[in-house]
Each structure stands twice: as C-alpha cells, then as structure tokens.
Amino acid sequence: MLTSRYLDLNSALRERFGCRVQKISLDAGLTCPNRDGTLATGGCIYCNAQGSGTGLARRYSLVEQLRRGQEQLRRRYGAKKFIAYFQSFSNTYAPLDTLKRLYREALAVEDVVGLAIGTRPDCVPDEVLDLLADLARETYLWLEYGLQSIHESTLAAINRGHGVGSFLDALCRTRARGLEVCVHVILGLPGEGRSEMLDTARALAALDIQAVKIHLLYVIRGTPLEALYCSGAYRCLSREEYVDLVCDFLAILPPTTIIHRLTGDPHPRELVAPTWALEKQANLRAVREALKRCDLWQGKHHASVPTPSRRDRPGNGRPI
C-alpha cells in the first residue's frame, strides 16, 4: 500500500495489525563500544552523551517509559498497539541474560505487539541473534542497524568505529535467521556530495534488507560535529537540498522496502543547526510535494540500478 508515493511504516503496520500501531522510543540504560572505551570514548561525531540526541530520560524504568509513551500516543494518534523501540545507544551490547530480561520486560506490557532493536552491526554476536530469532517466532521483531554510509572513508571520518564489512557480515548472519532488517542512513555527512549519497541508495537497493530509515545530519550540542560546524568546516544541507536527495534516494530503492523514516526528530534544546530540522511536518510535506512535482515514486529508478558484480559489491573497496 503506497502512501504519498512511498511505502511508509504506518501503512505497513496498519496492514499487518489492522489498527494504528506506534513505536515507543526507549532508553534501556545501555551503552556503546564506541563510547565505553572498547573502541573509543567519544562516539560518532554527531552523537552526544545521551545517545544521538534522543533526549530520553533514564529516571524512568523501562515499563514506566512504555506506559507513559502509550498514554501520549493513544491521546495524540489514537494508537491501539505499540512497538517497543530500544533506541538509545547499542541495544544488543550487554550480557545475554540482561538483554533477555529487557526484551521480555517490554513484551510483557499490555498492547506491546513487537520489538524494534536499534544497534550497531559490530554488536551482534551469534548468541544474541539466536535470542532474537527465538523471540521473533512469538512476536513481531526487526533489527535496526546503523550503517549511515556505504563509503569506508565516510565511516572513518565520522568515527563510526566499524567498516562496511562489519555491516555486511551482520546482515548475512541476521537474514540467515530470518530476522527483518532496517538500515539507518544519514544524508549530509561530511565529505559526501550528491553522488556519494546516492551510491549508498544503490548499494542498499542491491541488498537483502526489508526497511530503510533516512536521517538528516543535524548538529547537536556537545558533539565533535558542533565544533566542526562552529569553525566553518561543516555546512548543513538546506531543506531544498535534503528534499531533493530524499526523493532521488526513494526512487532508487525497491518499491517493497518499508520506509521507516524520512527525517529525524532532534530535541529542540539540543539542536544547533539547521533550525528547519524541527519542522517535521513541513519537511514531510515538502517531500510529498516534490515527489508529485517531479513525478517520482519509490522504486521508479530501481529497475535501472545495475546488479553489482562480485568485484563491485559493497565492502570490496568501491561503491556500486
């Protein structure tokens, strides 16, 4: 079911469950190997100490976060069912018993019908994937992997702490267990132009993934990216540039890929720039209008994306 010329998550969830289903963002009190000293202590250049600027408070228990989220989303959207979204930091990066307890705790809350697990591709050992595969047999579940870009040089520049090879390995092991995968990408990363960003779209279009989440790179207080921005070494995308990129990105992706998000939700108190990133509904409206104006839709150019040769597949040193 296509809405506004792309397959959005709300439509996909309504088709599956027959009612309005909303994700509730959670902070489970976990951390990240790019912050706890395993890989680094500073994290990715755009991520602050709260975990990519989620603004989530850890003073509430997991159950309380879910219940508060349910109350708000029932009132705002008329939601009937909910997905527990483990969002902040790396939500497979903990002892197995801890993860099992957290996931089970969320699923035990009334009207929670599934799990979304946000994590890094270098934080999914086989035993964790086996646990998730077991849970997926009894509930709706997907894994959200932060890739951000298909370019190794970009991943190094943003201090990501892993390469494309880690992502491809995690994707292969995840799909071998039948788990659904949503891939996060960021548009506007330092050093990337239009061609590099659309290279990422072409790479994803050739992979076995079920969903994509597209983010705008915005500048959050207290991050290395803020220092780059304030020094003039980084320029944010304009709304017009971002909308144009999102439309072309969608046209390259397969029409069956679920689009979980077209832009991010920065916390107003944390955002430095661009200020237009706070205008979510205006930004989504601009994308819908641009798709119609340019006669574009998700998958329009997918058939023209060449199947990569073995040499040109992601992780072999060059974009496809």
N, C-alpha and C positions, 0 to 999 in steps of 0.2 A: 504494500500500500504506500504509494508515494504521496507525500505532503510537501507542498511548495517545491516540487521538482527534486526532492531528495528523500531518502528513506530515513526518517528520524526515529529516535529511540522511543519516544512516547507512543507513536503509532505502532511500532513493533511490539511493545509491551502490552498495549491495549488489545492487539490482535491475539496475543498469546494468552492473556489472563481475562479478557472480556470486561475490563474496567480500567480506571485510571490508576496507574502504578507509578510511584515516585521513589527516587533514590534519596536516602538519608545519609549525609556525609558524617563520618565518624572519625574520632581520634582515639585510637586504641592504646596510646601511650608507648608506642614502639619507636624505633629509631632507624638509622640508615647506615650502611657501611661506609658511605661517603661522608659521614659526619662523626661517627663514634671512634675514628682512628684506624679502623680496619683498612680502609683505602685512603681516607683523608679526614680532615676535621672541618673543612669549610663548606662542604656540599657543592652542588651545582651553582653556577654563578648567579642564577635567578632565584634561588631558594633561600628563604630566611630561616631563623631558628624555630619557627612554628611549622615549617613544612610546606614550602611553596605558597606561603601567604594565605593559608586556609582560614585563619582567624578562629579556629576551633579551640574551645576552652577545655582543658583537661580536668577541670574541677568537678565535672560530672562523670558518673560511671557510664559504662557502655549502654546499659539498659536505660538510664535516665536520658542519655543523648538520643536514643531511639524514640522514647516516649515523647520527649519534647519535640522532636522532628515530626513525629506522627501528628501531634496536635496542630502544629503550624501548617503542615501540608494538607491535612484534611480541611482546615479552615480556608486556606488560600486556593487550593486546586480541586477540592472535593475528592482527594485521593482515597482509595479504598484499601489498596495493598501497597507494600513497601519493599524496596531492596535495601539491605544493609550494606552501605558502601564504605569499606575500610579505605579511607583516602589518605590521611596524613602519613608521610614517610613511607617506609617499605614494609608492607603488611604480611610478608612471608618471612621476615627476618627476625626470628625468635625461635626458642626451643619448640619442638613439635608439640609437646604437651600444652604449652602456653597458647599456641595457635589453635589447637583443637578446642581448648576451653573458650577462647574468644569467639570463634566461629559458632560454636554450639550455643553460647550465651545469646548471641544475636538472633539465631534462628528460633530460639525458644520464646521470643517476644511475639505476642499475638499480632497477626496480619503481616508479619515479615515472611515474604514468599521466596526470598533468594538472597544471594550474596554477590557483591562485586568486590574483588580484591585488587587494590592498587599496589603495584610493587615494581621492582627492578628485575631485568632479565638475569642478573647475576645473583639473585637471591631466591632461586627456586630449585633446591636440591630435589632429587628424585623422591625422597620420602615425603616432602611437602606436597609435591604434585600427586603422589599416591593418595594422600589425605584428601586433597581437593577433589580428586576423581571419585573417591568414595562418597563425599558429600554431594557431588553433582548427580549421583544416582538417586538422591532423595529430594533435591531442591534445585531451583534454577540458579546457576552459578556461571560467572565468567571471570577471567583474569584480565587485568588491565596492566599492560607493560608500557613503561615509559621508554620509548625509543628516541623521540624528538627529531632525529635527522638520520638519513641513511649515509651521511658523509662522515668518514672517520675523522677528518680534520676538524669538523664542527664539534663532534663529541669531545675531542681533546680540548678545543678552545673553551667549551663551556664547563670543563672539569667534570665531565659526566662519570668518569671512573670505570667505564666499560666500553667496548667497541661493538661494531655491528655483529661480529662473530658470536658474541655472548647472546645477543638477541636472537639470532638465527638458531643457535643451539637450543635456547629455551623454547622458542616457538615449535621446533621439531618435537621436543620431548613433551610439550604441553598438548599439541594436537594428536600425538600418538596415543594419548589417554582420552581423547575425545572431548577435551575441555575447550570451551569457546574463548577466543582471544580478542580483546580490544586493544588497539595500539594507539598510544598518545604521540602526537607530533606537534611541534611548535613552529609557527611561521614568524619570521623576522629575527632569527638567530644571528648573532654577529658573524660577519663574513659571508653570509649567504645572500645571493641575489635570486631573482625570479627563477632562473633556470635550475639552480640548486634545489630550491624548494619543490619545484615540480618534478625533479628527479626523485625526490622522496615519494611523491604520489605514484610515480611509475613503478618504483620498487615495491611499494605496498600492493599495488594492483596485481602484481605477479605472485604474491604470496598467499598462503592458506590462512587468511585471517577473516574474522567474522564481523569486526566493527572497527571504527576509527574515531578517535576523539581529536579534534583540531583545536589548538590553542593559539592565541595571540601572545607573543612575548611582551609582557609589560614589566615595568621596573618597580620593584618592591623595596621599601626602606630597609636598610641594614644588610644589603646584599652587595657582592662584588659588582654586579651589574649596575647598581646605583652609582658606584664610583666611576665606572666607565661612562655612564650617561652624563654625570655632572662634569666630567672632564671634556666632554665633547667627542669622545672616542666611539660612542654608540648613538645611533639615531633610531627612534621608534618608527614603525610603519605608520603612515597616515591611514585613516579609515578607508579612504578610496583605494589605497594600495592593498590593504588587507582584504577588502571585499572582493576585489578583482582576483586576488590569489586564491581565496576560498572557492570562488566559482570555478576557476580552472582546475583546482585540486579535485573538486567533486566530479567534474566532467571526466576525469581520468580514472576514478575509482570504479570498480564494478557496481552495477545497479543493485546488487544484492547485499552489499556491505552496509551494515547499520551505522548511521552517523550518530554517535552519542552526544556530540557537542560541536558547535561551530565557533565558539569563542569562550574565553574563560570568565570567571567571576572574581575579580580582585576585591579584596577587602578595602573599603573606602579609606580607612585610617592608615592603611599600609601603602597604598598606591602613590607612586611618584609620577609616573607617566606611562602611556598617554591618558589624559583625562577622559577621552571618549570611550575608553575601555569600560567605564562604569555604566555606559548607556546600552545595556544588553539588548533591550527590546528594539531600540533604534538600529543597532548593529545587525540584528537578525532580520529586521525589516529591509535594511539596505541590501543584504544578501539575496533575499527573496525577490526584491525588485530588480536587482542586477541579473539574476538568473533569467527572469522573464524578459527583460530588455534585450539581453544578448542571446536569447533563445538557447540557453544552456540547461542541462539537467544532469543529474548524477548518472554516469555511465555513457554519456554521449560520445566521448572520445575513447572509451575503454577498448573497443574493438580495434582501434588503431594503435594500441600500445603493443609493441612487439614482444613476443615471448623471449626472455633473455636466454642467450646461450649459456653453457656452463661457465665459460670464462667471464661472462658479463654479469653473473648473478651477484646480488648484494653480498658483500663480505669478501669479494675477490679483488679488491683493490680499486674498483672503479664503479661509478654509478651506472644503472641501466637506463 
